[in-house]
Amino acid sequence: METIQPVMLLLVVVGLVLVGGSSVWPAPKPIEYVTCMDIETREDLRNAMRAGIDRAMQSHTARMFTNWMKDPTDQPARAVHGMNNAVKAYVGSRKVANEWSPPVC
């Protein structure tokens, strides 16, 4: 379980970069896929990505509430700010996962 947390953090950071950077950086070039796969495997992997993104969002939501309980300073503004960032990352990450489409073998 402890190894999942860094992965989830990475997903959130990547999502934030993708969502926040889209207004500053030009659209990325299409991704070239090295690995082809059958449709069932692609959907299994897409579902695993979505599940990871969902778990990261749940974990972040719990962490925001825990932080609020520990330190009420400037709350709920701090929690709202943290959740806004999380929602942007969540939406961006889901969009990328839904658009992911490696070639079929």
C-alpha positions in Angstrom: 0.0 0.0 0.0 2.9 2.4 0.7 4.3 2.0 -2.8 0.9 3.0 -4.3 1.0 6.4 -2.6 4.0 7.7 -4.6 2.4 6.4 -7.8 -0.8 8.2 -7.0 1.1 11.4 -6.2 2.9 11.0 -9.6 -0.5 10.6 -11.3 -1.8 13.8 -9.6 1.3 15.8 -10.5 1.2 14.6 -14.1 -2.5 15.5 -14.2 -1.8 19.0 -12.8 0.9 19.5 -15.3 -1.3 18.4 -18.2 -4.3 20.5 -17.1 -2.4 23.6 -15.9 0.2 23.5 -18.7 -2.4 23.2 -21.5 -3.1 26.9 -21.3 0.6 27.8 -21.4 2.3 25.2 -23.6 1.3 24.2 -27.1 -0.6 20.9 -27.6 1.8 17.9 -27.3 2.6 15.9 -30.4 0.7 12.7 -30.8 2.2 9.9 -28.8 3.9 7.1 -30.7 3.1 3.7 -29.3 5.7 1.1 -29.3 3.5 -1.7 -27.9 0.4 -3.0 -29.7 -2.2 -5.0 -27.9 -5.6 -6.5 -28.4 -8.8 -4.5 -27.6 -9.6 -6.4 -24.5 -6.1 -5.8 -23.0 -6.3 -2.1 -23.9 -9.6 -1.8 -22.1 -8.3 -3.7 -19.1 -5.4 -1.4 -18.8 -7.6 1.7 -19.3 -9.9 0.4 -16.5 -6.8 -0.1 -14.3 -5.7 3.5 -15.0 -9.2 4.8 -14.2 -9.2 2.8 -10.9 -5.8 4.3 -9.9 -7.0 7.8 -10.7 -10.1 7.2 -8.6 -8.1 5.9 -5.7 -5.8 8.9 -5.9 -8.7 11.2 -5.8 -10.3 9.4 -2.8 -6.9 9.4 -1.0 -6.4 13.1 -1.6 -9.9 14.0 -0.5 -9.3 12.1 2.8 -6.0 13.9 3.2 -7.6 17.3 2.8 -10.2 16.5 5.5 -7.5 15.1 7.8 -5.4 18.3 7.4 -8.5 20.4 8.1 -9.1 18.5 11.4 -5.4 18.8 12.4 -5.0 22.5 11.5 -8.1 24.6 11.1 -6.0 27.7 10.2 -7.4 29.4 7.0 -9.9 26.6 6.5 -12.0 25.9 4.5 -10.1 28.0 1.9 -7.0 25.8 2.1 -9.1 22.6 1.6 -11.0 24.2 -1.2 -7.8 25.2 -3.0 -6.4 21.7 -2.5 -9.5 20.1 -3.8 -9.7 22.4 -6.8 -6.2 21.3 -7.8 -7.2 17.7 -7.3 -10.3 18.1 -9.4 -8.3 19.6 -12.2 -5.8 16.8 -12.0 -8.6 14.2 -11.9 -10.4 15.5 -14.9 -7.2 15.9 -16.9 -6.0 12.4 -16.0 -9.3 10.8 -16.8 -9.3 12.6 -20.2 -5.8 11.3 -21.0 -6.8 7.7 -19.9 -10.0 7.8 -22.0 -8.1 9.1 -25.1 -5.3 6.6 -24.7 -5.4 4.3 -27.7 -2.5 2.1 -28.6 -2.6 0.3 -31.9 -4.3 -3.1 -32.1 -2.0 -6.0 -33.1 
